[in-house]
Amino acid sequence: MKTIDIAIEEIYVPVKSKKNADDARVEAAAEGYIETGKIIPVRVRHDGKRYVLVNGVNRLAALKALG
């Protein structure tokens, strides 16, 4: 598995994943990012057209919230 930089806007979040987002976990992740500056990568796959979120819906939502 390799790590690459992808703009947040380029990551498609499936509806099923959006439903699994937890506001408390999103807020905790955002606070952790602010306090430590350490960001744990999300996992995506490329389906030939776009990057699709596989794992990390709360982390991705936290990063979106932080701008």
PLY file of the C-alpha trace (Angstrom):
ply
format ascii 1.0
element vertex 67
property float x
property float y
property float z
element edge 66
property int vertex1
property int vertex2
end_header
0.00 0.00 0.00
1.35 3.41 -0.90
0.58 6.84 0.50
-0.34 9.67 -1.86
-1.73 13.16 -1.34
-5.27 13.69 -2.61
-7.36 16.84 -2.25
-10.29 16.26 0.10
-12.69 17.42 -2.59
-11.54 14.59 -4.86
-12.67 11.86 -2.44
-16.13 10.44 -3.01
-17.88 9.29 0.17
-20.52 6.61 -0.43
-23.94 7.22 1.12
-23.55 4.15 3.34
-20.33 5.59 4.78
-21.91 9.01 5.34
-24.59 7.34 7.46
-21.87 5.80 9.64
-20.33 9.16 10.55
-20.46 9.91 14.27
-20.50 13.59 15.29
-18.72 12.93 18.58
-15.91 11.02 16.87
-15.61 13.72 14.19
-15.26 16.39 16.85
-12.73 14.33 18.81
-10.67 13.72 15.67
-10.71 17.42 14.80
-9.60 18.36 18.31
-6.83 15.78 18.15
-5.59 17.17 14.85
-5.50 20.67 16.33
-3.72 19.57 19.50
-1.13 17.22 18.00
-0.95 18.15 14.35
-0.76 14.44 13.62
-3.17 13.23 10.95
-3.89 9.55 10.39
-4.48 8.94 6.67
-7.82 7.74 5.35
-7.95 4.76 3.01
-9.30 5.19 -0.52
-9.43 3.13 -3.68
-9.44 4.35 -7.25
-12.37 2.97 -9.23
-11.09 4.16 -12.58
-12.86 7.52 -12.39
-12.49 8.79 -8.85
-11.14 8.05 -5.40
-13.70 6.31 -3.19
-13.43 6.35 0.59
-12.88 2.88 2.03
-12.02 3.69 5.64
-11.92 6.88 7.72
-15.26 8.64 7.31
-14.94 10.38 10.69
-11.36 11.47 10.05
-12.29 12.81 6.62
-15.29 14.70 8.06
-12.99 16.19 10.73
-10.54 17.40 8.10
-13.41 18.91 6.07
-14.68 20.69 9.20
-11.23 22.14 9.86
-11.01 23.40 6.30
0 1
1 2
2 3
3 4
4 5
5 6
6 7
7 8
8 9
9 10
10 11
11 12
12 13
13 14
14 15
15 16
16 17
17 18
18 19
19 20
20 21
21 22
22 23
23 24
24 25
25 26
26 27
27 28
28 29
29 30
30 31
31 32
32 33
33 34
34 35
35 36
36 37
37 38
38 39
39 40
40 41
41 42
42 43
43 44
44 45
45 46
46 47
47 48
48 49
49 50
50 51
51 52
52 53
53 54
54 55
55 56
56 57
57 58
58 59
59 60
60 61
61 62
62 63
63 64
64 65
65 66
